[in-house]
Amino acid sequence: MCPDTGLARLSYGQARALLDRHTAVGGAAGSGWDLHEWRHSGLTHLGEAGVSLLMFMAKNQGRRRPGWKWTLGSGTLTTGPSGPFSGCRQHARNFPMPHVRISEALRALVFEPDPNEELRQVLDRYYAPDYTHRSDGKTLSREEFGGMVARVRSQVTNGAVTVLDELRDGSTYAERHVFHITLENGSTQSREIAIFGTFAEDGRFQHLSETGFDIDADETH
């Protein structure tokens, strides 16, 4: 509940859907901005306004990936010499889209799905048409991956994901996270997952390979 207006706050999924709807290119669902992009657009404006580095990092809640260094130069926000936002104004739609993140995909697919958004639309936003997914020694096409997600989605009542490490180098991606889920039968599951993969040219996932193991419910690292 918002203390200022008394209105109920939007869920992550509702906010994401509204932002996409009002920024969609040509009205095409899934072509608008996402919340991650919007946040970095605001940070870019701060960089252009010449705010101090300390103020900038405070606004960004101190988030940075391991081994990266925040710099503010030439009026454009960058994250090191080869960072994902180097030379890219996030508020300009004619510039490259930022690369997707697995944590955001998991929230949209399983943990915080928008009931007004079809699974196909979420897959289109995060995964390239020729996406392949490898897990437990088996490689799935995007269609097969979508079927697996649909089955998992029908069994999970709620869940949360915490990113532990995340790195992008060019088209190469690596990430480690833990998730905790509650199933329809009341049972819970907690796992640590390591992911390695590649991006397509448009910033969506091209291929991901994952491996993981069960952890205690209170483990986060």
Z-matrix of the N, CA and C atoms (Angstrom, degrees):
N
C 1 1.461
C 2 1.537 1 109.50
N 3 1.337 2 116.25 1 129.01
C 4 1.462 3 120.15 2 179.82
C 5 1.528 4 109.39 3 -74.49
N 6 1.339 5 118.93 4 126.19
C 7 1.468 6 120.96 5 -178.35
C 8 1.529 7 113.10 6 -69.10
N 9 1.337 8 117.36 7 -19.60
C 10 1.458 9 120.82 8 -177.75
C 11 1.529 10 112.89 9 -88.04
N 12 1.339 11 116.73 10 -41.72
C 13 1.471 12 120.48 11 -175.42
C 14 1.521 13 113.30 12 -104.17
N 15 1.345 14 116.89 13 -19.22
C 16 1.457 15 119.86 14 -175.80
C 17 1.511 16 113.67 15 77.57
N 18 1.328 17 116.97 16 5.77
C 19 1.456 18 121.42 17 -179.09
C 20 1.526 19 110.29 18 -93.30
N 21 1.331 20 115.00 19 153.34
C 22 1.456 21 119.84 20 177.73
C 23 1.523 22 109.33 21 -69.69
N 24 1.309 23 117.53 22 139.10
C 25 1.447 24 121.46 23 -179.81
C 26 1.526 25 110.37 24 -78.36
N 27 1.329 26 115.70 25 151.60
C 28 1.454 27 120.72 26 178.74
C 29 1.521 28 110.31 27 -72.23
N 30 1.314 29 116.21 28 146.81
C 31 1.455 30 119.92 29 171.26
C 32 1.523 31 108.22 30 -74.36
N 33 1.338 32 116.37 31 167.62
C 34 1.461 33 120.38 32 178.26
C 35 1.517 34 110.14 33 -57.82
N 36 1.341 35 116.35 34 -43.83
C 37 1.460 36 120.43 35 -178.43
C 38 1.515 37 112.58 36 -64.67
N 39 1.344 38 117.36 37 -41.32
C 40 1.463 39 120.67 38 179.39
C 41 1.527 40 111.14 39 -65.08
N 42 1.340 41 116.35 40 -43.36
C 43 1.464 42 120.26 41 179.43
C 44 1.522 43 110.57 42 -63.72
N 45 1.335 44 116.85 43 -41.20
C 46 1.462 45 120.70 44 179.80
C 47 1.525 46 110.95 45 -63.24
N 48 1.345 47 116.81 46 -43.32
C 49 1.460 48 120.95 47 -179.03
C 50 1.528 49 111.55 48 -65.00
N 51 1.346 50 117.44 49 -41.65
C 52 1.464 51 120.65 50 179.56
C 53 1.527 52 111.29 51 -65.59
N 54 1.331 53 116.51 52 -41.94
C 55 1.459 54 119.88 53 179.61
C 56 1.520 55 110.60 54 -63.79
N 57 1.321 56 116.56 55 -42.72
C 58 1.469 57 120.70 56 178.93
C 59 1.524 58 110.56 57 -63.22
N 60 1.324 59 117.32 58 -42.43
C 61 1.461 60 121.81 59 -176.80
C 62 1.529 61 111.59 60 -62.58
N 63 1.336 62 116.68 61 -38.95
C 64 1.454 63 119.95 62 -174.90
C 65 1.523 64 114.15 63 -91.82
N 66 1.344 65 117.15 64 -3.42
C 67 1.467 66 119.69 65 176.83
C 68 1.519 67 111.31 66 -123.19
N 69 1.341 68 117.36 67 7.95
C 70 1.464 69 121.66 68 -177.21
C 71 1.528 70 110.94 69 -62.14
N 72 1.310 71 115.91 70 141.31
C 73 1.462 72 122.06 71 178.91
C 74 1.528 73 108.47 72 -82.40
N 75 1.333 74 116.65 73 116.16
C 76 1.461 75 120.74 74 179.83
C 77 1.512 76 113.16 75 66.20
N 78 1.327 77 117.06 76 18.82
C 79 1.456 78 120.72 77 179.63
C 80 1.513 79 114.66 78 77.79
N 81 1.344 80 117.97 79 6.27
C 82 1.466 81 121.46 80 -178.19
C 83 1.526 82 110.41 81 -77.54
N 84 1.324 83 116.90 82 120.08
C 85 1.465 84 121.25 83 179.74
C 86 1.518 85 110.67 84 -59.78
N 87 1.336 86 115.72 85 137.26
C 88 1.454 87 121.01 86 179.01
C 89 1.512 88 114.22 87 88.88
N 90 1.361 89 117.22 88 -4.03
C 91 1.469 90 119.94 89 -178.49
C 92 1.522 91 112.69 90 -97.81
N 93 1.330 92 117.48 91 -3.93
C 94 1.459 93 120.80 92 -179.39
C 95 1.510 94 112.76 93 -83.84
N 96 1.321 95 114.86 94 -174.82
C 97 1.458 96 120.65 95 -179.79
C 98 1.522 97 110.26 96 -72.17
N 99 1.352 98 115.94 97 155.10
C 100 1.458 99 119.98 98 168.39
C 101 1.523 100 108.29 99 -110.19
N 102 1.325 101 116.81 100 172.24
C 103 1.462 102 120.30 101 -173.81
C 104 1.521 103 112.35 102 -64.86
N 105 1.333 104 115.65 103 -34.64
C 106 1.469 105 119.65 104 178.86
C 107 1.523 106 109.77 105 -63.29
N 108 1.331 107 117.31 106 -43.61
C 109 1.464 108 121.92 107 179.56
C 110 1.528 109 110.91 108 -65.45
N 111 1.328 110 115.61 109 -41.45
C 112 1.463 111 120.45 110 -178.56
C 113 1.526 112 110.92 111 -62.05
N 114 1.347 113 116.17 112 -42.56
C 115 1.462 114 120.07 113 179.46
C 116 1.536 115 109.95 114 -60.52
N 117 1.339 116 117.12 115 -44.13
C 118 1.456 117 119.62 116 -179.14
C 119 1.518 118 112.21 117 -70.93
N 120 1.339 119 117.62 118 -25.98
C 121 1.457 120 120.26 119 173.65
C 122 1.522 121 109.57 120 -63.10
N 123 1.342 122 116.56 121 -44.42
C 124 1.460 123 120.32 122 177.91
C 125 1.512 124 111.98 123 -63.16
N 126 1.328 125 116.72 124 -37.84
C 127 1.458 126 120.10 125 179.34
C 128 1.526 127 110.83 126 -67.54
N 129 1.343 128 116.25 127 -35.13
C 130 1.449 129 119.25 128 177.55
C 131 1.521 130 111.08 129 -62.54
N 132 1.335 131 116.70 130 -42.03
C 133 1.457 132 120.62 131 178.12
C 134 1.532 133 110.73 132 -61.70
N 135 1.329 134 116.66 133 -37.78
C 136 1.461 135 119.36 134 177.46
C 137 1.527 136 110.16 135 -63.23
N 138 1.339 137 116.24 136 -41.97
C 139 1.455 138 120.30 137 178.75
C 140 1.513 139 111.96 138 -61.42
N 141 1.345 140 115.88 139 -41.62
C 142 1.462 141 120.08 140 179.73
C 143 1.527 142 111.55 141 -67.68
N 144 1.341 143 115.44 142 -27.33
C 145 1.466 144 119.25 143 -179.83
C 146 1.525 145 112.00 144 -79.63
N 147 1.339 146 116.54 145 -6.15
C 148 1.457 147 120.11 146 175.94
C 149 1.518 148 114.61 147 80.77
N 150 1.336 149 117.76 148 26.55
C 151 1.462 150 118.74 149 179.24
C 152 1.523 151 109.26 150 -66.50
N 153 1.326 152 115.78 151 158.15
C 154 1.454 153 120.08 152 179.94
C 155 1.510 154 109.81 153 -69.46
N 156 1.332 155 115.86 154 156.51
C 157 1.456 156 120.90 155 179.94
C 158 1.527 157 111.18 156 -61.65
N 159 1.344 158 116.86 157 -38.00
C 160 1.457 159 120.48 158 179.30
C 161 1.532 160 110.94 159 -63.62
N 162 1.344 161 115.81 160 -43.14
C 163 1.460 162 119.79 161 178.57
C 164 1.529 163 110.27 162 -65.11
N 165 1.324 164 115.45 163 -41.44
C 166 1.463 165 119.45 164 179.93
C 167 1.521 166 111.12 165 -60.20
N 168 1.333 167 117.24 166 -47.24
C 169 1.464 168 120.11 167 -178.33
C 170 1.516 169 110.97 168 -68.05
N 171 1.332 170 117.94 169 -30.58
C 172 1.463 171 120.29 170 176.09
C 173 1.519 172 109.88 171 -65.91
N 174 1.349 173 117.41 172 -42.70
C 175 1.463 174 121.26 173 177.76
C 176 1.512 175 111.18 174 -64.64
N 177 1.328 176 115.78 175 -31.31
C 178 1.461 177 120.57 176 -179.87
C 179 1.515 178 111.65 177 -86.78
N 180 1.324 179 116.91 178 4.83
C 181 1.470 180 123.89 179 178.55
C 182 1.527 181 111.38 180 60.21
N 183 1.339 182 115.27 181 30.37
C 184 1.459 183 119.88 182 174.94
C 185 1.504 184 114.50 183 70.07
N 186 1.338 185 118.79 184 12.36
C 187 1.458 186 120.25 185 -175.74
C 188 1.515 187 110.71 186 -77.35
N 189 1.283 188 115.82 187 125.90
C 190 1.454 189 120.92 188 170.56
C 191 1.518 190 107.78 189 -156.30
N 192 1.289 191 115.39 190 153.55
C 193 1.451 192 119.25 191 -176.93
C 194 1.520 193 109.87 192 -86.40
N 195 1.351 194 117.21 193 154.42
C 196 1.459 195 119.87 194 -177.35
C 197 1.529 196 111.71 195 -55.93
N 198 1.342 197 116.46 196 132.71
C 199 1.448 198 121.39 197 176.29
C 200 1.508 199 114.71 198 82.59
N 201 1.333 200 118.77 199 -0.59
C 202 1.456 201 121.23 200 -179.34
C 203 1.523 202 109.24 201 -99.92
N 204 1.295 203 114.92 202 152.47
C 205 1.459 204 121.01 203 179.80
C 206 1.515 205 109.40 204 -127.13
N 207 1.321 206 116.14 205 127.20
C 208 1.464 207 119.88 206 178.06
C 209 1.521 208 109.49 207 -74.89
N 210 1.323 209 117.35 208 132.48
C 211 1.451 210 121.68 209 173.46
C 212 1.518 211 108.63 210 -135.03
N 213 1.312 212 116.22 211 150.27
C 214 1.456 213 121.53 212 176.10
C 215 1.516 214 107.25 213 -122.11
N 216 1.319 215 115.77 214 114.20
C 217 1.447 216 118.21 215 -177.74
C 218 1.507 217 111.97 216 -154.30
N 219 1.336 218 117.35 217 151.88
C 220 1.462 219 123.99 218 176.58
C 221 1.513 220 112.15 219 56.63
N 222 1.328 221 116.48 220 26.83
C 223 1.454 222 119.75 221 177.42
C 224 1.505 223 114.34 222 73.26
N 225 1.330 224 118.53 223 9.04
C 226 1.464 225 121.32 224 -176.98
C 227 1.512 226 110.08 225 -129.74
N 228 1.307 227 116.57 226 135.82
C 229 1.455 228 121.69 227 178.01
C 230 1.511 229 109.91 228 -71.77
N 231 1.323 230 117.01 229 130.03
C 232 1.453 231 120.65 230 175.37
C 233 1.520 232 108.31 231 -132.09
N 234 1.334 233 115.48 232 166.16
C 235 1.464 234 120.11 233 176.39
C 236 1.518 235 108.29 234 -128.00
N 237 1.313 236 114.81 235 64.43
C 238 1.449 237 119.21 236 -177.11
C 239 1.518 238 109.84 237 91.94
N 240 1.337 239 117.95 238 171.09
C 241 1.457 240 121.89 239 -172.90
C 242 1.513 241 114.46 240 -63.01
N 243 1.327 242 118.77 241 -24.82
C 244 1.464 243 119.89 242 -179.55
C 245 1.517 244 111.04 243 -128.32
N 246 1.344 245 116.40 244 26.95
C 247 1.462 246 120.38 245 -177.98
C 248 1.508 247 112.18 246 -66.67
N 249 1.346 248 117.61 247 161.63
C 250 1.453 249 121.37 248 -174.37
C 251 1.516 250 114.00 249 -66.86
N 252 1.347 251 118.70 250 -16.81
C 253 1.449 252 120.16 251 179.77
C 254 1.529 253 111.36 252 -112.34
N 255 1.346 254 117.21 253 13.00
C 256 1.447 255 120.49 254 -179.04
C 257 1.519 256 110.77 255 -64.07
N 258 1.358 257 115.28 256 122.25
C 259 1.449 258 120.38 257 177.48
C 260 1.504 259 114.30 258 70.95
N 261 1.303 260 118.13 259 13.99
C 262 1.466 261 120.34 260 -175.52
C 263 1.514 262 110.22 261 -121.20
N 264 1.325 263 118.10 262 116.52
C 265 1.452 264 122.03 263 177.50
C 266 1.527 265 107.66 264 -82.10
N 267 1.328 266 115.69 265 112.82
C 268 1.448 267 118.78 266 -172.85
C 269 1.516 268 113.28 267 -71.41
N 270 1.346 269 117.81 268 -15.12
C 271 1.446 270 118.45 269 -179.42
C 272 1.517 271 111.93 270 -89.41
N 273 1.323 272 119.41 271 -0.09
C 274 1.460 273 122.44 272 179.54
C 275 1.511 274 109.45 273 -103.51
N 276 1.314 275 118.31 274 118.99
C 277 1.449 276 121.76 275 -174.19
C 278 1.522 277 112.75 276 -70.88
N 279 1.352 278 118.56 277 -17.05
C 280 1.449 279 119.54 278 -179.67
C 281 1.523 280 112.27 279 -87.26
N 282 1.314 281 117.70 280 4.65
C 283 1.448 282 121.69 281 175.09
C 284 1.527 283 109.00 282 -98.43
N 285 1.342 284 118.54 283 162.78
C 286 1.463 285 120.82 284 -176.88
C 287 1.526 286 112.47 285 -57.98
N 288 1.315 287 115.69 286 143.08
C 289 1.446 288 120.90 287 177.21
C 290 1.524 289 109.48 288 -72.74
N 291 1.328 290 119.12 289 148.97
C 292 1.463 291 120.57 290 177.01
C 293 1.517 292 110.22 291 -68.79
N 294 1.305 293 115.96 292 156.97
C 295 1.454 294 120.24 293 179.12
C 296 1.530 295 110.22 294 -73.65
N 297 1.314 296 114.76 295 147.01
C 298 1.459 297 120.53 296 -179.05
C 299 1.522 298 110.12 297 -74.56
N 300 1.328 299 115.84 298 165.10
C 301 1.462 300 122.34 299 179.38
C 302 1.522 301 108.33 300 -125.66
N 303 1.321 302 116.53 301 142.67
C 304 1.458 303 120.19 302 -177.08
C 305 1.526 304 111.61 303 -66.43
N 306 1.336 305 117.89 304 -32.51
C 307 1.463 306 119.68 305 -179.97
C 308 1.526 307 110.82 306 -64.04
N 309 1.347 308 116.45 307 -39.63
C 310 1.461 309 119.70 308 178.93
C 311 1.524 310 110.89 309 -69.35
N 312 1.338 311 115.90 310 -37.24
C 313 1.462 312 119.66 311 177.50
C 314 1.526 313 110.81 312 -63.73
N 315 1.324 314 117.25 313 -42.48
C 316 1.469 315 121.02 314 -179.95
C 317 1.526 316 111.18 315 -63.31
N 318 1.321 317 116.70 316 -41.56
C 319 1.468 318 119.32 317 179.21
C 320 1.529 319 110.63 318 -63.20
N 321 1.329 320 116.25 319 -43.96
C 322 1.460 321 119.81 320 -178.00
C 323 1.520 322 112.39 321 -71.89
N 324 1.324 323 117.25 322 -33.26
C 325 1.463 324 121.02 323 -177.40
C 326 1.519 325 113.26 324 -80.58
N 327 1.342 326 116.45 325 -43.11
C 328 1.472 327 119.26 326 -168.70
C 329 1.527 328 113.97 327 -127.76
N 330 1.340 329 117.56 328 -49.52
C 331 1.459 330 119.99 329 -168.83
C 332 1.521 331 114.04 330 -78.91
N 333 1.327 332 117.69 331 -37.24
C 334 1.465 333 121.37 332 -179.08
C 335 1.529 334 110.47 333 -135.83
N 336 1.331 335 118.29 334 54.61
C 337 1.470 336 120.24 335 -176.47
C 338 1.526 337 112.09 336 -66.78
N 339 1.311 338 115.22 337 142.93
C 340 1.454 339 121.37 338 175.94
C 341 1.526 340 108.07 339 -83.93
N 342 1.343 341 118.89 340 118.53
C 343 1.468 342 120.56 341 -177.82
C 344 1.524 343 113.21 342 -63.16
N 345 1.324 344 117.42 343 -18.04
C 346 1.466 345 120.84 344 -179.70
C 347 1.522 346 112.70 345 -94.08
N 348 1.323 347 116.65 346 4.54
C 349 1.464 348 120.78 347 -178.35
C 350 1.519 349 109.85 348 -118.89
N 351 1.319 350 116.34 349 130.46
C 352 1.458 351 121.26 350 -179.98
C 353 1.526 352 110.31 351 -73.71
N 354 1.330 353 114.71 352 150.66
C 355 1.460 354 120.27 353 178.99
C 356 1.526 355 110.57 354 -57.50
N 357 1.317 356 117.27 355 -38.10
C 358 1.456 357 121.11 356 179.83
C 359 1.527 358 111.70 357 -58.82
N 360 1.317 359 117.21 358 -38.20
C 361 1.460 360 121.18 359 -179.83
C 362 1.527 361 111.30 360 -65.74
N 363 1.330 362 116.10 361 -39.31
C 364 1.470 363 119.89 362 178.79
C 365 1.525 364 109.92 363 -67.64
N 366 1.330 365 116.52 364 -43.04
C 367 1.460 366 120.18 365 178.19
C 368 1.520 367 110.88 366 -60.52
N 369 1.322 368 116.82 367 -41.30
C 370 1.470 369 120.84 368 179.23
C 371 1.525 370 111.73 369 -62.29
N 372 1.332 371 116.76 370 -32.67
C 373 1.459 372 120.52 371 -177.19
C 374 1.522 373 111.85 372 -72.88
N 375 1.313 374 117.75 373 -35.14
C 376 1.456 375 120.34 374 -171.53
C 377 1.528 376 114.93 375 -110.20
N 378 1.328 377 117.94 376 -19.73
C 379 1.460 378 120.32 377 -172.19
C 380 1.533 379 111.23 378 -126.69
N 381 1.329 380 116.53 379 131.76
C 382 1.458 381 122.03 380 179.40
C 383 1.529 382 109.81 381 -64.81
N 384 1.344 383 117.93 382 156.65
C 385 1.481 384 120.73 383 -178.35
C 386 1.523 385 113.59 384 -56.97
N 387 1.334 386 117.98 385 -33.88
C 388 1.466 387 120.70 386 -178.86
C 389 1.533 388 111.56 387 -100.45
N 390 1.321 389 116.38 388 25.34
C 391 1.468 390 121.60 389 -179.68
C 392 1.528 391 111.57 390 -58.16
N 393 1.333 392 115.74 391 141.33
C 394 1.462 393 121.96 392 172.45
C 395 1.522 394 109.07 393 -126.79
N 396 1.327 395 115.58 394 147.66
C 397 1.466 396 121.69 395 -175.96
C 398 1.524 397 108.64 396 -132.02
N 399 1.322 398 115.95 397 127.41
C 400 1.466 399 120.11 398 -179.11
C 401 1.524 400 110.36 399 -116.17
N 402 1.317 401 115.99 400 125.97
C 403 1.466 402 122.15 401 179.51
C 404 1.515 403 108.66 402 -153.90
N 405 1.335 404 116.51 403 140.26
C 406 1.467 405 121.61 404 179.09
C 407 1.528 406 112.00 405 55.18
N 408 1.326 407 116.60 406 36.57
C 409 1.455 408 120.64 407 175.74
C 410 1.513 409 115.40 408 77.37
N 411 1.335 410 117.37 409 8.40
C 412 1.465 411 120.74 410 -178.82
C 413 1.518 412 110.20 411 -125.50
N 414 1.327 413 116.08 412 136.14
C 415 1.462 414 121.55 413 178.74
C 416 1.526 415 109.81 414 -101.27
N 417 1.332 416 116.30 415 127.67
C 418 1.457 417 122.78 416 -178.33
C 419 1.520 418 110.67 417 -109.35
N 420 1.331 419 116.76 418 143.53
C 421 1.460 420 121.09 419 170.11
C 422 1.520 421 108.00 420 -74.58
N 423 1.338 422 117.31 421 172.00
C 424 1.453 423 118.16 422 179.51
C 425 1.523 424 111.17 423 -63.60
N 426 1.323 425 117.13 424 -36.21
C 427 1.464 426 120.02 425 178.46
C 428 1.524 427 110.72 426 -63.81
N 429 1.324 428 116.31 427 -43.84
C 430 1.461 429 120.40 428 178.66
C 431 1.523 430 110.47 429 -66.71
N 432 1.322 431 116.66 430 -39.41
C 433 1.466 432 121.20 431 177.50
C 434 1.528 433 110.04 432 -61.53
N 435 1.324 434 116.96 433 -42.24
C 436 1.454 435 120.73 434 178.23
C 437 1.511 436 112.33 435 -61.57
N 438 1.326 437 116.69 436 -38.55
C 439 1.461 438 120.15 437 176.99
C 440 1.509 439 111.79 438 -64.72
N 441 1.338 440 116.75 439 -40.46
C 442 1.463 441 120.81 440 177.69
C 443 1.526 442 110.32 441 -63.58
N 444 1.344 443 117.14 442 -43.47
C 445 1.459 444 121.04 443 179.61
C 446 1.528 445 110.51 444 -61.86
N 447 1.327 446 116.72 445 -41.28
C 448 1.466 447 120.46 446 -179.82
C 449 1.517 448 110.86 447 -60.84
N 450 1.332 449 116.95 448 -40.28
C 451 1.472 450 120.22 449 179.43
C 452 1.527 451 110.62 450 -66.66
N 453 1.331 452 116.65 451 -44.59
C 454 1.464 453 120.49 452 179.23
C 455 1.519 454 110.22 453 -63.76
N 456 1.322 455 116.16 454 -43.24
C 457 1.464 456 122.17 455 -178.55
C 458 1.522 457 111.40 456 -57.71
N 459 1.327 458 117.29 457 -36.93
C 460 1.461 459 121.31 458 -177.74
C 461 1.520 460 112.63 459 -73.69
N 462 1.350 461 116.69 460 -15.60
C 463 1.457 462 120.79 461 -176.55
C 464 1.526 463 113.10 462 -101.52
N 465 1.342 464 117.55 463 -18.84
C 466 1.469 465 121.86 464 -174.74
C 467 1.524 466 110.40 465 -95.79
N 468 1.327 467 116.26 466 129.50
C 469 1.470 468 120.05 467 177.61
C 470 1.519 469 111.57 468 -94.37
N 471 1.323 470 118.03 469 -32.57
C 472 1.470 471 121.20 470 174.32
C 473 1.519 472 108.91 471 -163.39
N 474 1.314 473 114.99 472 162.25
C 475 1.457 474 119.76 473 -178.84
C 476 1.505 475 111.53 474 -169.37
N 477 1.317 476 115.80 475 169.51
C 478 1.462 477 121.98 476 179.67
C 479 1.517 478 108.79 477 -148.20
N 480 1.325 479 115.66 478 147.74
C 481 1.462 480 121.27 479 179.23
C 482 1.516 481 108.90 480 -126.63
N 483 1.338 482 116.35 481 139.34
C 484 1.458 483 122.45 482 177.55
C 485 1.519 484 108.65 483 -124.81
N 486 1.332 485 117.02 484 121.06
C 487 1.460 486 121.78 485 179.86
C 488 1.521 487 109.36 486 -79.54
N 489 1.326 488 116.32 487 129.93
C 490 1.457 489 121.74 488 178.81
C 491 1.528 490 111.65 489 -100.88
N 492 1.315 491 116.72 490 -43.24
C 493 1.463 492 122.29 491 178.11
C 494 1.521 493 107.95 492 -144.87
N 495 1.335 494 116.52 493 146.83
C 496 1.460 495 120.26 494 179.00
C 497 1.520 496 108.35 495 -155.31
N 498 1.328 497 116.06 496 133.76
C 499 1.458 498 120.12 497 -176.00
C 500 1.521 499 109.79 498 -147.93
N 501 1.334 500 116.31 499 137.41
C 502 1.460 501 121.43 500 171.47
C 503 1.508 502 108.97 501 -127.87
N 504 1.331 503 115.67 502 133.52
C 505 1.462 504 122.04 503 176.22
C 506 1.521 505 107.22 504 -132.84
N 507 1.342 506 115.82 505 100.18
C 508 1.455 507 118.95 506 -174.66
C 509 1.520 508 110.01 507 65.71
N 510 1.316 509 116.77 508 -122.77
C 511 1.465 510 121.05 509 179.30
C 512 1.523 511 112.55 510 -93.82
N 513 1.325 512 117.40 511 2.74
C 514 1.461 513 121.82 512 -177.77
C 515 1.526 514 110.49 513 -94.64
N 516 1.316 515 116.17 514 139.26
C 517 1.466 516 121.54 515 -175.22
C 518 1.526 517 109.98 516 -133.27
N 519 1.330 518 116.29 517 139.45
C 520 1.462 519 122.02 518 174.12
C 521 1.525 520 108.04 519 -141.66
N 522 1.326 521 115.76 520 141.85
C 523 1.467 522 119.61 521 -177.33
C 524 1.520 523 109.19 522 -155.21
N 525 1.342 524 115.10 523 148.97
C 526 1.468 525 121.30 524 175.90
C 527 1.518 526 107.67 525 -133.60
N 528 1.328 527 116.83 526 130.75
C 529 1.461 528 120.14 527 -179.37
C 530 1.514 529 110.40 528 -146.61
N 531 1.321 530 115.44 529 165.54
C 532 1.466 531 121.27 530 170.42
C 533 1.521 532 107.76 531 -119.02
N 534 1.320 533 115.62 532 147.57
C 535 1.457 534 118.94 533 174.44
C 536 1.512 535 110.28 534 -133.10
N 537 1.313 536 114.70 535 152.09
C 538 1.459 537 122.50 536 176.74
C 539 1.526 538 107.10 537 -129.41
N 540 1.330 539 117.28 538 126.94
C 541 1.459 540 120.58 539 -178.56
C 542 1.526 541 110.79 540 -131.14
N 543 1.331 542 114.73 541 154.08
C 544 1.454 543 122.22 542 172.31
C 545 1.524 544 107.52 543 -116.53
N 546 1.329 545 116.23 544 130.73
C 547 1.456 546 121.40 545 -177.94
C 548 1.519 547 111.07 546 -95.21
N 549 1.329 548 115.68 547 167.42
C 550 1.466 549 121.21 548 -177.83
C 551 1.518 550 112.36 549 -58.79
N 552 1.335 551 116.96 550 -32.68
C 553 1.468 552 120.26 551 -178.98
C 554 1.525 553 113.00 552 -79.86
N 555 1.348 554 116.92 553 2.92
C 556 1.459 555 121.09 554 178.13
C 557 1.516 556 114.72 555 92.65
N 558 1.319 557 117.84 556 -10.74
C 559 1.458 558 120.62 557 179.54
C 560 1.528 559 109.76 558 -76.25
N 561 1.325 560 115.82 559 160.19
C 562 1.460 561 121.04 560 -179.83
C 563 1.525 562 109.79 561 -123.35
N 564 1.303 563 114.35 562 158.86
C 565 1.466 564 119.99 563 178.55
C 566 1.515 565 109.18 564 -144.57
N 567 1.326 566 115.45 565 137.78
C 568 1.463 567 121.16 566 177.74
C 569 1.521 568 107.70 567 -132.23
N 570 1.348 569 115.76 568 131.62
C 571 1.462 570 120.02 569 -178.57
C 572 1.527 571 110.62 570 -142.26
N 573 1.321 572 114.74 571 151.87
C 574 1.452 573 121.07 572 169.90
C 575 1.520 574 107.89 573 -105.15
N 576 1.337 575 116.38 574 132.09
C 577 1.452 576 121.63 575 -174.15
C 578 1.527 577 110.05 576 -125.29
N 579 1.315 578 116.02 577 136.02
C 580 1.468 579 121.99 578 172.36
C 581 1.521 580 107.80 579 -113.93
N 582 1.323 581 116.49 580 133.46
C 583 1.462 582 122.02 581 -175.59
C 584 1.520 583 109.67 582 -127.11
N 585 1.332 584 115.10 583 137.85
C 586 1.457 585 122.06 584 175.61
C 587 1.527 586 107.50 585 -133.37
N 588 1.328 587 116.83 586 137.77
C 589 1.454 588 117.36 587 -177.65
C 590 1.507 589 113.39 588 -172.11
N 591 1.343 590 114.24 589 -165.29
C 592 1.457 591 121.52 590 -178.10
C 593 1.525 592 110.17 591 -136.62
N 594 1.346 593 114.47 592 156.42
C 595 1.457 594 121.47 593 176.95
C 596 1.525 595 110.22 594 -101.34
N 597 1.320 596 115.37 595 150.18
C 598 1.454 597 121.11 596 168.34
C 599 1.527 598 108.07 597 -78.69
N 600 1.328 599 117.87 598 171.52
C 601 1.454 600 121.21 599 -177.39
C 602 1.525 601 112.69 600 -62.66
N 603 1.348 602 116.93 601 -27.26
C 604 1.467 603 119.51 602 -178.41
C 605 1.516 604 113.36 603 -86.91
N 606 1.351 605 117.42 604 4.97
C 607 1.458 606 120.84 605 176.31
C 608 1.512 607 114.62 606 93.74
N 609 1.340 608 117.87 607 -4.93
C 610 1.463 609 120.61 608 176.57
C 611 1.529 610 109.70 609 -85.40
N 612 1.332 611 115.59 610 164.68
C 613 1.462 612 119.41 611 179.82
C 614 1.529 613 110.78 612 -69.64
N 615 1.336 614 115.04 613 133.32
C 616 1.470 615 122.23 614 176.31
C 617 1.525 616 110.16 615 -97.12
N 618 1.330 617 115.00 616 -43.13
C 619 1.471 618 120.53 617 178.95
C 620 1.524 619 108.77 618 -154.11
N 621 1.313 620 116.27 619 141.03
C 622 1.459 621 122.03 620 173.45
C 623 1.515 622 109.52 621 -135.46
N 624 1.326 623 115.44 622 137.44
C 625 1.463 624 122.20 623 171.26
C 626 1.514 625 107.27 624 -118.22
N 627 1.315 626 116.94 625 134.75
C 628 1.460 627 119.53 626 -177.06
C 629 1.518 628 111.60 627 -130.56
N 630 1.313 629 114.57 628 151.45
C 631 1.446 630 121.94 629 173.33
C 632 1.520 631 107.37 630 -145.26
N 633 1.330 632 117.31 631 153.25
C 634 1.463 633 118.22 632 -177.19
C 635 1.510 634 112.81 633 -167.00
N 636 1.324 635 114.56 634 178.80
C 637 1.462 636 120.74 635 -179.65
C 638 1.520 637 109.10 636 -152.95
N 639 1.325 638 115.91 637 157.35
C 640 1.464 639 121.56 638 179.41
C 641 1.531 640 110.19 639 -71.70
N 642 1.335 641 115.30 640 147.03
C 643 1.454 642 121.41 641 177.06
C 644 1.529 643 108.51 642 -134.27
N 645 1.335 644 115.52 643 167.78
C 646 1.455 645 120.00 644 174.56
C 647 1.528 646 109.92 645 -68.52
N 648 1.315 647 117.56 646 152.57
C 649 1.467 648 121.75 647 -175.23
C 650 1.513 649 112.60 648 -60.99
N 651 1.352 650 118.44 649 -27.95
C 652 1.468 651 120.32 650 -177.10
C 653 1.520 652 112.64 651 -94.20
N 654 1.336 653 118.48 652 4.10
C 655 1.451 654 121.08 653 178.97
C 656 1.513 655 110.48 654 -82.34
N 657 1.336 656 117.39 655 136.13
C 658 1.471 657 121.61 656 178.18
C 659 1.512 658 112.17 657 -133.04
N 660 1.332 659 119.29 658 11.14
C 661 1.450 660 119.89 659 179.83
C 662 1.531 661 109.85 660 -150.87
